[in-house]
Amino acid sequence: MAKIGLYLICQIWQNKTVAATPKIRIYRSKAYNEWNRSLTEKDRRIVDARIDTFKKDGTLISFKQLDKKLSLFEFKWVSGIRVYFSLLQDKEGNFMLLLEGGSKNSQPRDIVNAKNLILKAIVGMQKKLQKKAGKK
């Protein structure tokens, strides 16, 4: 377990800008993809632009940190849209995991779902690392 801890550092960046790097990866959960497909084309473009800004230069715009591993983008001008995400780091570098999307009305349920998804993702990453370590 200690060996995995060296490779898997789950942390939210404390400042609003991560060192600008084109190497930030974006991963989307199945739940996020389903939600994203349900948006209107206009709303989807607005959400994607916010995510692309982060990927391009590391700038997080209008986000709130909910706990150590979970944050959300708020789109106040677009019918209360929320995007729940986690900023993580593995041995390949930094990445954003888009967990869940929703609205102000569904926020309590969406937060619970997003927390469950991040726990599943971390467990899955640990299993992958254990498999790789076992093959060496």
C-alpha positions as CSV (number, residue, x, y, z in Angstrom):
1,M,0.0,0.0,0.0
2,A,2.9,2.4,0.8
3,K,4.3,1.8,-2.7
4,I,1.0,2.8,-4.3
5,G,0.9,6.0,-2.1
6,L,4.2,7.1,-3.8
7,Y,2.6,6.9,-7.3
8,L,-1.0,8.0,-6.5
9,I,-1.3,11.4,-4.9
10,C,-4.9,12.5,-4.7
11,Q,-4.9,16.2,-4.1
12,I,-6.9,19.3,-5.1
13,W,-4.7,22.1,-6.1
14,Q,-5.0,24.9,-3.5
15,N,-4.5,27.8,-5.9
16,K,-6.7,28.7,-8.8
17,T,-4.0,28.3,-11.4
18,V,-2.0,25.1,-11.9
19,A,1.4,25.6,-13.5
20,A,0.5,26.0,-17.1
21,T,1.3,22.8,-19.0
22,P,-0.2,21.2,-22.1
23,K,0.2,17.8,-20.4
24,I,-3.0,18.1,-18.3
25,R,-5.3,15.2,-19.2
26,I,-9.0,15.3,-19.0
27,Y,-11.0,12.1,-18.3
28,R,-14.8,11.9,-18.3
29,S,-16.9,9.4,-16.4
30,K,-19.8,7.5,-18.0
31,A,-22.2,9.5,-15.8
32,Y,-20.6,12.8,-17.0
33,N,-20.9,11.8,-20.6
34,E,-24.5,10.9,-20.3
35,W,-25.3,14.2,-18.6
36,N,-23.3,16.1,-21.2
37,R,-25.2,14.5,-24.1
38,S,-28.5,15.7,-22.5
39,L,-27.4,19.4,-22.6
40,T,-28.5,21.7,-25.4
41,E,-25.8,22.4,-28.0
42,K,-25.3,25.9,-26.6
43,D,-24.9,24.8,-23.0
44,R,-22.5,22.0,-24.1
45,R,-20.3,24.5,-25.8
46,I,-20.2,26.7,-22.7
47,V,-19.3,23.8,-20.5
48,D,-16.6,22.5,-23.0
49,A,-15.1,26.0,-23.3
50,R,-14.6,26.2,-19.5
51,I,-12.9,22.8,-19.5
52,D,-10.8,23.6,-22.5
53,T,-9.6,26.8,-20.8
54,F,-8.3,24.6,-17.9
55,K,-6.7,22.1,-20.2
56,K,-5.0,24.9,-22.2
57,D,-3.5,27.0,-19.5
58,G,-4.4,25.5,-16.1
59,T,-6.9,28.3,-15.1
60,L,-9.9,27.3,-13.1
61,I,-12.8,29.7,-13.5
62,S,-15.7,30.0,-11.1
63,F,-15.1,26.8,-9.1
64,K,-15.7,25.8,-5.5
65,Q,-13.8,23.3,-3.5
66,L,-16.4,21.0,-1.8
67,D,-13.9,18.8,0.0
68,K,-10.3,17.6,-0.3
69,K,-11.0,15.6,-3.5
70,L,-14.1,17.2,-5.0
71,S,-14.8,20.5,-6.6
72,L,-17.4,22.0,-8.9
73,F,-17.7,24.5,-11.7
74,E,-20.7,26.8,-11.4
75,F,-22.4,28.1,-14.5
76,K,-24.6,30.8,-12.9
77,W,-25.7,32.3,-16.2
78,V,-26.7,29.0,-17.7
79,S,-29.7,27.8,-15.8
80,G,-27.7,26.7,-12.7
81,I,-25.5,24.1,-14.4
82,R,-22.9,22.4,-12.1
83,V,-20.0,20.2,-13.2
84,Y,-18.4,18.1,-10.5
85,F,-14.7,17.2,-10.9
86,S,-11.6,16.1,-9.2
87,L,-8.0,17.2,-9.8
88,L,-5.7,14.3,-9.4
89,Q,-2.1,13.4,-10.0
90,D,-0.5,10.1,-10.9
91,K,2.9,9.1,-12.0
92,E,2.2,10.4,-15.5
93,G,1.2,13.9,-14.2
94,N,-1.8,16.0,-13.5
95,F,-5.3,15.2,-14.7
96,M,-8.9,16.3,-14.3
97,L,-11.6,13.7,-13.8
98,L,-15.1,15.0,-14.8
99,L,-17.4,13.1,-12.5
100,E,-21.0,14.3,-12.8
101,G,-23.1,17.1,-14.1
102,G,-26.3,18.5,-12.8
103,S,-28.2,21.6,-11.8
104,K,-28.8,23.6,-8.7
105,N,-32.0,21.7,-8.0
106,S,-30.2,18.3,-8.1
107,Q,-27.1,19.4,-6.2
108,P,-27.4,17.3,-3.0
109,R,-27.9,14.1,-5.0
110,D,-25.2,15.0,-7.5
111,I,-22.6,15.6,-4.8
112,V,-23.3,12.2,-3.3
113,N,-23.0,10.6,-6.7
114,A,-19.8,12.5,-7.5
115,K,-18.2,11.4,-4.2
116,N,-19.0,7.8,-4.9
117,L,-17.5,8.1,-8.4
118,I,-14.3,9.5,-7.1
119,L,-13.9,6.7,-4.6
120,K,-14.5,4.1,-7.3
121,A,-11.9,5.9,-9.6
122,I,-9.3,5.9,-6.8
123,V,-9.8,2.2,-6.1
124,G,-9.6,1.4,-9.8
125,M,-6.4,3.4,-10.1
126,Q,-4.9,1.6,-7.2
127,K,-5.8,-1.8,-8.7
128,K,-4.2,-0.8,-12.0
129,L,-1.0,0.2,-10.2
130,Q,-1.0,-3.1,-8.2
131,K,-1.3,-5.1,-11.4
132,K,1.6,-3.2,-13.0
133,A,3.7,-3.6,-9.9
134,G,3.0,-7.4,-10.0
135,K,4.1,-7.7,-13.6
136,K,7.5,-6.2,-13.0
